[in-house]
């Protein structure tokens, strides 16, 4: 059994270093979760770690997670709507400009006559 744990330690050390800060953070999170699991399995887990994982499994925690996911989707939809409204405004401005040009009006026509 000690051979497999030595092998798993070597495998973890052999993983290439992360290229971005986010990837590095994800590596550290994964290692932390692995360590917490190891401690839970061998009975050396602290009360804080055990309580943390117990809370993650509650219905309340799951509902809070779903709520956050839905709020995130809503924010993304609002962002997309704002971007779409901006594009529509630009298209309307281009259309008005094209119609003005089609009529033969020059936007600066009045300025040329005054000069």
N, C-alpha and C positions, 0 to 999 in steps of 0.2 A: 504494500500500500504506500510506503514511503517513496517508492520509485515513481509512482504516478503523480504524487504531489510535487516531487522534484521536477518531473517533466513539465507539469503545468506551470511551475514557477519559471522554468527556462522559456517556455512558449510565450509567457507574458512579457518577459524581458526582451525577447527577440522581436517583438512587434516594432515596426518602424516608427520613428518619432512623427508626431503630428505636424502638418505643414501650416495649419492655421490655429489661431487662439481657440476658436470654437471646437475644432477637432480635438485639441489638447484637453479642453474642458470635458468633452465627451469621453475621452480615454480615462480621465481621472474619475469621472462619475462611475463608469463601468467598473473600474478597479475597486472603488469604494463599495459598490453594491456587491461585488464578488467577495470582498473581505467581510462584509456584514453577513452574507449568506454563510460563509465558512464559519464564522463565530456562532451563528444561530445553530448550525448543524453540530458543532462540537461542544455547545453549551457554555461558551465563554462570552456570550453577547452581553453588552451593558443594557441596563433597563431603558436608557434613553433610545438606543437603537431599536430595541424590541418594540417599544411604545410607538416609535415612528412608523414602523412597518405594520403594526396593528391598526393604527389610525388610517393608513392608506387603504386598508381593506374595508373600512366602514362605508355604509350606504351614504352617509353625509359627505364623505370625501369624494365618493364617486359622483354624487350629484353636483358638488362644487366644481369638479373637473369638467363635467358636461356643460355646466353653466359658463365656465371660462371659455370652452371651445365654441359655444354658441355666440358669446360676446365677441370673440375673435372673428368669427364668420361675419357677424354684423358689421364690425369695423371694416373688414375687407370689402364688403358690399357697399358700404357708404363711400369708401375711397374710390371704388370703381365708378360709382354713380357720379361723384364729383369730377373724375377724369372724363367721363362720358359727356357731362354737361359742358366742360371746357372745350372738348372737341366740337360739340354741336355749336357752341358760340363762335368758334373759329370758322366752321363751315358756313354759318349764316353770314358772317362778315365777308367771307369770300364770295358768296352768292350775291350779296348786295353790291359788292364792288363790280362783279361781272355784269350785273343788270345795269348798273350805272354806265359802265363802259359800252354796253350794247345800245343803250339809248343815245349814246354820243355825247353824254355829259362828261366833262372833265372835272375831277374833284378840285382842281386848282384853277378852273376857268374864271371864276370871279376875281381871283387874285391877279390874274394876268391882265384883265381889263382895267383894274385900278392903277396898275403900275405905269 
